[in-house]
Amino acid sequence: MTEQERLQALETRVSELESQVAQLLQTLGHAPSRPSPADTPPPANVHSERRSPEEKIALFMDYFAGRTDVYAVARNTAEKKAWYPASNGYYDRRNPDLKPLTPKVIEGHLRRDNRFHVGLYPLCTDDSCRLLVCDFDDDDFKQAARAYADECKNHGLDPLIEVSRSGNGAHVWVFFDEPIPASLARSVGIGLLAKASPDSYFSSFDRFFPSQDTLPAKGRGFGNLIALPLAGHHRSEGTTVFVDSEFQAFPDQFDALARTKKSTLSELKRIYAALQPDPETSLPQAPTRAELKRLKTSGKVQVTHDSHVHVNLSGVDATTRTALRHQGAIANPQFYINRPSVSPRSALHGSSYVLTRRTRSSRSTAARSMTSSKS
């Protein structure tokens, strides 16, 4: 019997003993304790040193799932690192010859001797996603990421914190075991962020990925990209790595990933319902793609950019107004300040669950991040 076969036999025996203990506890009238995902020790055979390169790549692609027909690559310019869809030859938006995301691409991303960095487009063509990322940059990013991750854990999610490429920011990843409507995932994320920062939004909070509920009509664009973690050369510098709550890197990065529990659609719906106390105060629902496709619009819309994006709504149809209102809505932290100290009904008085940044009926104002595409 090989060492691997002995290891598998021991693991099978451990599972049998755990099952027998659970049955005995039930017989004695005791419910077996259920450890949280973070407390559950990893199986002995998940350590990276026992994984082949192919197994590491498969594990990575299983968790970091998004569009596979396109991916982004980083290119260093004179000013900063810029991202472009990977293509054969020069990228032409009108006639793109896109490269698919393959295991070979991920292998290049993970290699420590390679400066190749891959970006994932998490919003799929059916407006679903397999992960949600909350991005924090600068200022209080450690405090903010820790608080948001704790709130995720309080609601049964199993977040994984990554130190971003700059080393001065963090991504908090939550993974799903099935495609989740992006609008649902983002609404849950907004609600959890509001509960994690009830006094005011963390100054380091940047955005969620996916950054949109739906893809642009007629296939124009791929949505916002997110830079993938464990980029080989950055990992050697101590960034793009997974860390614990004290921001200490896990000794085994692939082990930390494999231990992370994925969430289900039913769990997301449960959390969403818990965060939505009353239909009158819920986040405005975005129009469906079918509704948007039925639109017959013409003319122009006046948009002004400064520190915010101002949209003149004069002459804009109701469906488009709803889409803009959904895009420009954020959860109201004040709601969570009032909620613990008053009854459920009175908590709603004078304190809406969401804030829509509208200065007057004919104008809508939203943060510029709703239009940005950086990761």
PEHU-V628687 format. One record per run of one state. SS is the DSSP state (~ for helix, > for strand, _ for the rest). FROM is the first residue (numbers start at 0). TO is the last residue. If there is no record, write none. Layout:
# PEHU-V628687
{{SS FROM TO} {SS FROM TO}}
This chain:
# PEHU-V628687
{{_ 0 1} {~ 2 26} {_ 27 35} {~ 36 38} {_ 39 42} {~ 43 45} {_ 46 46} {~ 47 49} {_ 50 51} {~ 52 62} {_ 63 70} {> 71 75} {_ 76 79} {> 80 84} {_ 85 85} {> 86 86} {_ 87 96} {> 97 97} {_ 98 101} {~ 102 109} {_ 110 116} {> 117 120} {_ 121 126} {> 127 136} {_ 137 139} {~ 140 153} {_ 154 158} {> 159 162} {_ 163 167} {> 168 180} {~ 181 195} {_ 196 203} {> 204 208} {_ 209 215} {~ 216 218} {_ 219 223} {> 224 226} {_ 227 230} {~ 231 235} {_ 236 240} {> 241 242} {_ 243 247} {> 248 248} {_ 249 251} {~ 252 258} {_ 259 261} {> 262 262} {_ 263 263} {~ 264 274} {_ 275 277} {~ 278 280} {_ 281 287} {~ 288 292} {_ 293 301} {> 302 304} {_ 305 306} {> 307 311} {_ 312 316} {~ 317 326} {_ 327 327} {> 328 330} {_ 331 331} {~ 332 338} {_ 339 344} {~ 345 347} {_ 348 352} {> 353 355} {_ 356 358} {> 359 359} {_ 360 361} {> 362 366} {~ 367 369} {_ 370 374}}
